[in-house]
């Protein structure tokens, strides 16, 4: 049964499915949705999302585009297809993406997504997007818009933001937003501070309880992710290195940890370009960034939450 009580921001509460393979990002998004008063469940990949949508009614799906087994793009293609088993065929699907390229956003539109959000997602942005698509956001008697159509405002924003994006520009943006300045001659990076607590709190609506939940999820999972990535840097599987680095980068960005995000972003981009020789030996710098981050968390008064 769909919930009917009001959420804190005035929306009617909804049932929302989060399809996200990264455990940290998944837990953060669930915490944010519950903070907004919604009922939220999670799927770890596109295949699980399809199964859950066949078993229960959801109002909105937040769909990560890059997942193992079945990614978000292919999952939406199935959900919007003639053989869809979704209990709610008009379910609104919002892409979660770390990419700024116009081509990526056009792919979301082409397969039938309704909107997109750039990761990491601020609480304010999440609330605004949900208001745009939840049934309660429409005036009485208004008909829902067509499924699988980005709003004009969203489409224009996407084109404006990404019209000149290329792989190189996307990489530079990832590093810049992570607070990292690349040194093109030496191939190293100059890192900003390890933990931007003010940035995290701002993104979470200055909710310290929510920030604590995010911190606990991050600290519980990130060491294993970093160690796993460091362990494959001397191997020969560029796709694996890129995937693991993408996960570390996304989690670090979600947590406002620019130093760690920057190191992971460099590794990811080099692996995607096939330059595995350039990432060999980066494990030490990766582990150092993690230790600096944990020290910074303690130094800023959050030490009781760091095991």
C-alpha positions as a printed NumPy array, in Angstrom:
array([[  0.   ,   0.   ,   0.   ],
       [  1.29 ,   3.452,  -0.864],
       [  1.944,   5.729,   2.125],
       [ -0.284,   8.777,   2.482],
       [  1.265,  10.756,   5.346],
       [  2.955,  14.065,   4.6  ],
       [  6.708,  14.337,   4.285],
       [  8.668,  17.087,   6.094],
       [  8.982,  19.214,   2.938],
       [  5.244,  19.187,   2.265],
       [  5.143,  16.403,  -0.335],
       [  2.959,  13.397,   0.097],
       [  5.207,  10.513,   1.112],
       [  6.036,   8.113,  -1.689],
       [  7.562,   4.719,  -2.189],
       [ 10.909,   5.04 ,  -3.93 ],
       [ 13.323,   2.444,  -5.261],
       [ 17.053,   3.188,  -5.333],
       [ 19.024,   1.107,  -7.845],
       [ 22.689,   1.625,  -6.933],
       [ 25.508,  -0.905,  -6.802],
       [ 27.81 ,   1.049,  -4.475],
       [ 26.989,   0.214,  -0.86 ],
       [ 28.032,   3.634,   0.478],
       [ 26.085,   5.641,  -2.093],
       [ 23.115,   3.329,  -1.613],
       [ 23.027,   3.85 ,   2.149],
       [ 23.463,   7.606,   1.779],
       [ 20.584,   7.89 ,  -0.69 ],
       [ 18.297,   5.761,   1.482],
       [ 19.076,   7.941,   4.5  ],
       [ 18.331,  11.111,   2.531],
       [ 15.033,   9.763,   1.222],
       [ 13.921,   8.726,   4.703],
       [ 14.947,  12.164,   5.956],
       [ 12.487,  13.583,   3.401],
       [  9.776,  11.301,   4.791],
       [  9.614,   8.738,   2.001],
       [  9.606,   4.955,   2.108],
       [ 12.71 ,   3.708,   0.341],
       [ 14.041,   0.336,  -0.778],
       [ 17.257,  -0.546,  -2.584],
       [ 18.355,  -2.762,  -5.455],
       [ 22.019,  -3.543,  -6.102],
       [ 21.769,  -3.698,  -9.894],
       [ 19.36 ,  -3.318, -12.771],
       [ 18.221,  -6.926, -12.65 ],
       [ 17.212,  -6.641,  -8.994],
       [ 15.41 ,  -3.392,  -9.78 ],
       [ 13.321,  -5.059, -12.491],
       [ 12.393,  -7.878, -10.12 ],
       [ 11.416,  -5.476,  -7.331],
       [  9.327,  -3.334,  -9.69 ],
       [  7.473,  -6.463, -10.779],
       [  6.746,  -7.402,  -7.166],
       [  5.626,  -4.034,  -5.76 ],
       [  4.352,  -0.593,  -6.732],
       [  6.885,   2.241,  -6.675],
       [  6.283,   5.888,  -7.5  ],
       [  9.845,   6.803,  -8.48 ],
       [ 13.023,   4.904,  -9.313],
       [ 16.441,   6.474,  -8.801],
       [ 18.524,   4.513, -11.29 ],
       [ 22.31 ,   4.494, -11.31 ],
       [ 23.496,   4.286, -14.901],
       [ 26.671,   2.292, -14.265],
       [ 26.032,  -1.016, -12.493],
       [ 27.263,  -4.613, -12.863],
       [ 25.148,  -7.493, -14.21 ],
       [ 22.611,  -5.122, -15.794],
       [ 23.262,  -1.403, -15.95 ],
       [ 20.67 ,   1.327, -15.586],
       [ 20.375,   2.05 , -19.294],
       [ 19.582,  -1.566, -20.19 ],
       [ 17.254,  -1.952, -17.197],
       [ 15.186,   1.058, -18.299],
       [ 15.117,  -0.24 , -21.862],
       [ 13.462,  -3.395, -20.515],
       [ 11.14 ,  -1.514, -18.151],
       [  9.88 ,   0.714, -20.969],
       [  9.612,  -2.16 , -23.441],
       [  6.495,  -4.075, -24.495],
       [  7.315,  -7.032, -22.242],
       [  7.766,  -4.995, -19.075],
       [  6.496,  -6.648, -15.896],
       [  6.525,  -3.473, -13.798],
       [  3.547,  -3.097, -11.457],
       [  3.551,   0.633, -12.241],
       [  4.146,   1.053, -15.993],
       [  4.23 ,   4.848, -15.577],
       [  6.835,   4.789, -12.843],
       [  9.062,   7.836, -13.049],
       [ 12.725,   6.958, -13.532],
       [ 15.474,   9.407, -12.613],
       [ 19.024,   8.671, -13.71 ],
       [ 21.858,   8.941, -11.207],
       [ 25.001,   9.758, -13.133],
       [ 28.509,  11.012, -12.536],
       [ 28.922,  11.982, -16.195],
       [ 28.463,  15.453, -17.67 ],
       [ 28.628,  14.549, -21.333],
       [ 25.611,  15.429, -23.442],
       [ 25.72 ,  12.011, -25.118],
       [ 25.207,  10.273, -21.761],
       [ 22.163,  12.394, -20.988],
       [ 20.755,  11.841, -24.451],
       [ 21.056,   8.083, -23.858],
       [ 18.958,   8.495, -20.703],
       [ 16.275,  10.281, -22.713],
       [ 16.387,   7.8  , -25.564],
       [ 15.667,   4.757, -23.394],
       [ 12.789,   6.423, -21.534],
       [ 14.146,   8.031, -18.374],
       [ 12.287,  11.088, -17.093],
       [ 15.06 ,  13.092, -15.441],
       [ 18.615,  12.877, -14.157],
       [ 20.656,  13.948, -11.156],
       [ 24.402,  14.448, -11.021],
       [ 26.2  ,  12.602,  -8.226],
       [ 26.83 ,  13.464,  -5.463],
       [ 23.229,  14.6  ,  -5.025],
       [ 22.495,  17.429,  -2.541],
       [ 19.449,  16.955,  -0.34 ],
       [ 17.905,  20.113,  -1.802],
       [ 18.281,  18.802,  -5.358],
       [ 16.809,  15.433,  -4.416],
       [ 13.795,  17.135,  -2.856],
       [ 13.264,  19.389,  -5.89 ],
       [ 13.446,  16.511,  -8.389],
       [ 11.008,  14.398,  -6.387],
       [  8.585,  17.322,  -6.195],
       [  8.758,  17.565,  -9.966],
       [  7.68 ,  13.971, -10.517],
       [  5.627,  12.767,  -7.578],
       [  1.852,  12.71 ,  -8.156],
       [  1.273,  15.112,  -5.255],
       [  3.333,  17.727,  -7.078],
       [  0.67 ,  18.115,  -9.779],
       [ -2.349,  20.403,  -9.257],
       [ -5.742,  18.688,  -8.761],
       [ -7.095,  17.322, -12.022],
       [ -3.801,  17.659, -13.877],
       [ -2.686,  14.758, -16.018],
       [  0.747,  13.263, -15.619],
       [  3.169,  14.092, -18.403],
       [  4.322,  11.443, -20.848],
       [  6.596,   8.751, -19.507],
       [ 10.206,   8.889, -20.604],
       [ 10.439,  12.577, -21.446],
       [ 12.895,  14.912, -19.78 ],
       [ 11.272,  18.221, -18.937],
       [ 12.226,  21.133, -21.208],
       [ 13.994,  22.822, -18.316],
       [ 16.072,  19.734, -17.582],
       [ 16.93 ,  19.127, -21.228],
       [ 18.064,  22.713, -21.751],
       [ 20.188,  22.549, -18.603],
       [ 21.792,  19.335, -19.804],
       [ 22.664,  20.819, -23.167],
       [ 24.018,  24.02 , -21.65 ],
       [ 26.183,  22.144, -19.161],
       [ 27.526,  19.532, -21.532],
       [ 27.553,  20.926, -25.061],
       [ 31.367,  21.105, -25.173],
       [ 32.113,  18.097, -22.973],
       [ 34.665,  15.544, -24.142],
       [ 36.399,  12.719, -22.296],
       [ 39.26 ,  15.042, -21.401],
       [ 36.951,  17.834, -20.233],
       [ 34.944,  15.36 , -18.173],
       [ 38.129,  14.125, -16.503],
       [ 39.301,  17.658, -15.761],
       [ 35.932,  18.52 , -14.254],
       [ 36.021,  15.461, -12.031],
       [ 39.431,  16.459, -10.703],
       [ 38.508,  20.124, -10.276],
       [ 35.312,  19.362,  -8.379],
       [ 37.259,  16.931,  -6.211],
       [ 39.539,  19.81 ,  -5.226],
       [ 42.546,  18.397,  -7.045],
       [ 44.892,  20.289,  -9.348],
       [ 46.606,  17.924, -11.83 ],
       [ 50.268,  18.418, -12.665],
       [ 50.385,  17.468, -16.332],
       [ 54.167,  17.303, -16.489],
       [ 54.825,  15.064, -13.512],
       [ 51.56 ,  13.131, -13.675],
       [ 50.907,  13.796,  -9.994],
       [ 48.221,  15.809,  -8.24 ],
       [ 48.151,  18.417,  -5.567],
       [ 45.384,  17.505,  -3.132],
       [ 43.086,  19.847,  -1.274],
       [ 41.969,  19.106,   2.271],
       [ 40.998,  15.55 ,   3.094],
       [ 37.514,  16.157,   4.49 ],
       [ 35.244,  19.131,   3.794],
       [ 32.76 ,  18.807,   6.608],
       [ 31.103,  22.148,   5.82 ],
       [ 30.471,  21.02 ,   2.257],
       [ 28.981,  17.737,   3.478],
       [ 26.678,  19.495,   5.943],
       [ 25.555,  22.004,   3.327],
       [ 24.712,  19.225,   0.886],
       [ 22.736,  17.431,   3.621],
       [ 20.713,  20.482,   4.623],
       [ 22.859,  21.103,   7.744],
       [ 21.394,  17.957,   9.283],
       [ 24.068,  16.601,  11.624],
       [ 22.132,  13.447,  12.385],
       [ 21.979,  12.642,   8.68 ],
       [ 25.67 ,  13.557,   8.341],
       [ 26.47 ,  11.072,  11.119],
       [ 24.569,   8.344,   9.292],
       [ 26.468,   9.155,   6.098],
       [ 29.784,   9.168,   7.954],
       [ 29.115,   5.829,   9.61 ],
       [ 28.189,   4.246,   6.257],
       [ 31.294,   5.682,   4.622],
       [ 33.772,   4.739,   7.365],
       [ 32.334,   1.223,   7.566],
       [ 32.864,   0.508,   3.873],
       [ 35.543,   2.733,   2.352],
       [ 38.672,   1.018,   3.78 ],
       [ 37.766,  -2.268,   2.088],
       [ 37.059,  -0.47 ,  -1.199],
       [ 40.399,   1.329,  -1.11 ],
       [ 42.313,  -1.852,  -0.214],
       [ 40.587,  -3.768,  -3.02 ],
       [ 41.493,  -1.089,  -5.556],
       [ 45.089,  -0.882,  -4.331],
       [ 45.36 ,  -4.649,  -4.707],
       [ 44.594,  -4.668,  -8.446],
       [ 46.719,  -1.711,  -9.565],
       [ 49.664,  -3.925, -10.509],
       [ 47.489,  -6.314, -12.502],
       [ 46.463,  -6.307, -16.166],
       [ 42.682,  -5.797, -15.982],
       [ 42.11 ,  -2.157, -16.928],
       [ 38.318,  -2.506, -16.84 ],
       [ 38.431,  -3.835, -13.276],
       [ 40.75 ,  -1.02 , -12.164],
       [ 38.462,   1.586, -13.751],
       [ 35.343,   0.087, -12.155],
       [ 36.83 ,  -0.087,  -8.67 ],
       [ 38.346,   3.397,  -8.97 ],
       [ 34.958,   4.72 , -10.115],
       [ 33.386,   3.28 ,  -6.972],
       [ 35.982,   4.832,  -4.664],
       [ 35.724,   8.183,  -6.432],
       [ 31.93 ,   8.235,  -6.242],
       [ 31.862,   7.313,  -2.569],
       [ 34.526,   9.894,  -1.711],
       [ 32.701,  12.623,  -3.627],
       [ 29.493,  11.702,  -1.802],
       [ 31.332,  12.129,   1.483],
       [ 33.093,  15.395,   0.503],
       [ 36.523,  13.792,   0.662],
       [ 38.353,  15.61 ,  -2.169],
       [ 41.841,  14.216,  -1.674],
       [ 40.744,  10.589,  -1.903],
       [ 38.292,  11.38 ,  -4.713],
       [ 41.035,  13.075,  -6.674],
       [ 43.489,  10.192,  -6.436],
       [ 40.758,   7.734,  -7.452],
       [ 39.694,   9.98 , -10.356],
       [ 43.222,  10.019, -11.764],
       [ 43.443,   6.225, -11.529],
       [ 40.028,   5.803, -13.157],
       [ 40.796,   8.063, -16.11 ],
       [ 44.179,   6.463, -16.744],
       [ 42.675,   2.981, -16.606],
       [ 39.901,   4.009, -19.011],
       [ 42.531,   5.24 , -21.447],
       [ 44.411,   1.95 , -21.124],
       [ 47.392,   3.482, -19.32 ],
       [ 47.861,   0.819, -16.668],
       [ 51.586,   1.499, -16.464],
       [ 50.714,   4.986, -15.2  ],
       [ 48.754,   3.62 , -12.225],
       [ 51.26 ,   1.062, -11.02 ],
       [ 52.551,   2.055,  -7.635],
       [ 49.573,   4.365,  -6.958],
       [ 48.454,   2.086,  -4.126],
       [ 50.677,   3.881,  -1.616],
       [ 49.223,   7.276,  -2.479],
       [ 45.716,   5.831,  -2.357],
       [ 46.248,   4.319,   1.103],
       [ 47.866,   7.56 ,   2.298],
       [ 44.817,   9.535,   1.172],
       [ 42.589,   7.195,   3.167],
       [ 44.693,   7.576,   6.315],
       [ 44.757,  11.367,   5.893],
       [ 40.981,  11.328,   5.577],
       [ 40.437,   9.313,   8.757],
       [ 42.86 ,  11.597,  10.608],
       [ 41.003,  14.653,   9.33 ],
       [ 37.665,  13.253,  10.497],
       [ 39.085,  12.787,  13.985],
       [ 40.754,  16.207,  13.987],
       [ 37.445,  17.895,  13.176],
       [ 35.686,  16.406,  16.17 ],
       [ 34.109,  13.349,  14.634],
       [ 36.579,  10.904,  16.149],
       [ 33.951,   9.09 ,  18.243],
       [ 32.369,   7.938,  14.979],
       [ 35.592,   6.552,  13.51 ],
       [ 36.466,   3.028,  14.623]])
